[in-house]
Amino acid sequence: MASKSKKTNGRVYLVGAGPGEPGLMTLRGRDLIAQADCLVYDALVAPAMLAWTKPDCEKIYVGKRAGNHALPQEEMNALLADCAGKYTCTVRLKGGDPYVFGRGGEEAEYLHAAGIPFEVVPGITSAIAGPAYAGIPVTHRSCCSQFTVFTGHEGAGKQPCALDIKGIAAAQGTKVMLMGMSRLRATMEALMAAGQAGEVPAAAVQWAATGRQKKVIATVASLADAAEAAGVGAPAVVVIGEVVNLAEKLDWRARLPLAGRRIVVTRTREQAGELSAALSALGADVMELPTIRIADPTDRRDFAEAVVDSPHYDWLIFSSPNGVQRFFRAFFAVYEDIRELGGARIAAVGPATAAELKKYGLMVDVMPQKAVAEELVAEFDRKADDFGGVANVTMLWVHSEQGRDVIYKELMKRQAIVDECIAYNTVPETEDPTGAGARLAQEGADVITFTSSSTVRNFMALNIPLPKDCRIASIGPVTTATLREFGLAPHVEAREYTIPGLVQAVQSLFA
Ligand code: SAH
C-alpha cells in the first residue's frame, strides 16, 4: 500500500500512447511526457516517445520483455505511489487507450484510494486504429451499424470463462477482439459452436500502426490456420465482419514506398527523430539503435571561456548543428541578448547547420551546398573577394572533440587566425532501453543508415554483426570513407549530404 504519511504534491497522469505510431498520440499526452519527472511505460509504447522526455526524466520500464514477466498489478500500483511521492509529475504511459483493457481503471481506483491526485488522457485504441491501418473501417453504412470489442484473454479454454461467447456470436455488426492470439483457434471454434457463421470474413492485424505491421485475411473458420501459416501472432487485433472485405481496396498503408522494409537509425536518441519520422512516414519499420550520445566537452572551462570571448571575432565557423545548439546554450547562459554577439560574419559547414543557425535569427555568409569541411574551405576561396579574404582575420571555429582538423589547417594556411571552441564530445551510447540491439541481431534489417563517422565507429564498437543481406546507406563521402576503413562499402550514398538526402538515397534502393 502507498504510505499516506508521505506528504506529496505529486500527480499521476494515466496517458494513452495510441496504437504505435508516435504521431497518433494526443497533443496533451505529448506535452505531459515533455514535462514528466518520471515516465512509467510498457512494451507497446513507441520507443520514439522516450525521446520526448526531459534529459533528467527517470524512465521506468514495466512491460514484458525477453522472458521477463510484466510487473504484477499490486507492484505496479505501489510503484506509482512511490513515484508520486518522489516526483511532481509522473506519467504512466500505456499502449492505446488506458481504459481499454489496459488496467487503467484499476490503477485509477488505487490512486484514488491512496489519495494521490491523478488525471486521465485518453488515447487512440488499437481496437479502432488497428483495423484502420489495415484498410478496415470498423463501421460502414452499407454493412454494419454497431461494433463490439472484447478480450480474447478471458475466452474459450479459460476456466471460468468470463466471456459471453453466445452474446458475441449473436451480436450484429463488426466484432473486434484484443489479446486473442494465444487462444485464437479455441475462441473461433467456440464462437462458431455458439452460432457465429464460419464464412464471415475475418482478419488479424499484428503490430498495427507500426513499421512491423503484418496482416492476414481469412474467414472465421480459417483464420487460425491462416494466421499460423502467415506467422501472424500477438500483439494483434482480430476483426470479424463484412467490413473486412474492404481490406484490400482500402489498404493505403501497404502502398507506401518503404512498407515492409526494416531500417536501422544509428543517430543519437535526441536527433534520431527527424530521420525516423521521415522513414516511418514512408511506411518503413524503423529501428532506433543510437550508437552515440552528445556529451559535454572534456574541457568545459575552455569551452565556457571561448563562448565568453566569442563577440571579439571577425568570423564564427560552425561545423555541425550540435555545435550550434551547444554554443548558444552556453552563450545565453552568459549573455542575454543575441546582439552581444556583435557583427561577426558566420560560416556553416552545410544546410543543416545553417538551418540550426536560422533558429536564432542568424543568416550565414559562407556555406557550401555539400556539407564537408573541404567544400567549406573551397567556398571561402570562391567568396574571398566579397569580404577581402581571410588573411589576418580572427576566426572562432565551433566544433566537436572528434572532428577532423581540415578547416583549422586550411584556414591557417591562408593566414587566418583561427581559435578553437570545442563545444561537445561524442561518446558511445551505452543504454539500449528498447532492446533494439538484440532485435537487430535476431531479426536482421534491410538497411542500416549512418549519419556520421562517429555513428560508424561506435556501431562497430558495439560488435553487433551486420545482418546478412543488410544494405548500408551513408550520408556522404566522409562517412563513406570511415565505412571503408572498416572494410564496409555503402550500397548507396546520399547525393545531398543531409537527412532528406539520406532518406531519398534509402528510397532509391527500393525504387
Ligand atoms: N489499451 C490498449 C489495449 C491493451 S491490451 C488499447 O487501447 O489498444 C493489449 C492488446 O491490444 C494486444 O494483445 C493486442 O490485441 C492489442 N494491441 C495493442 N496495440 C496493438 C498494435 N499496435 N497492433 C495490434 N494489436 C495491438
Residues whose N, C-alpha, C, O or C-beta is under 5 A from the ligand:
A	BS01	SAH	P19 G20 L44 G95 G96 D97 P98 V100 F101 G102 T125 S126 A127 G130 M177 L178 M179 G180 V205 Q206 W207 A208 P235 A236 V237
